[in-house]
């Protein structure tokens, strides 16, 4: 098999917005994207609104109102790595599919 050219079709499970349960600071979120946006704030009201957004599109509407912290550029890669690791650790089917991508 060749390179993975994009996260569509069979590979859409690799997208951050792919529906899956992700644990972030004691709360479950509907996707990595939900949790990633929540990581930008410590305000529990904002986090709750992000967490409760049923779809990716609705979550983005809420998240665009959150102000990124000044040090977000230094924190965001660590946050994304932690959330992606949780996604694949938590879900055996997604972990298996990820493993099937090999070195692609």
Secondary structure, 3 states (H helix, E strand, C coil): CCCCCCCCHHHHHHCCCCCCCEEECCEEECCHHHHHHHCCCCCHHHHHHHHHCCCHHHHHHHHCCCCCCCCHHHHHHHHHHHHHHHHHHHCHHHHHHHHHCCCC
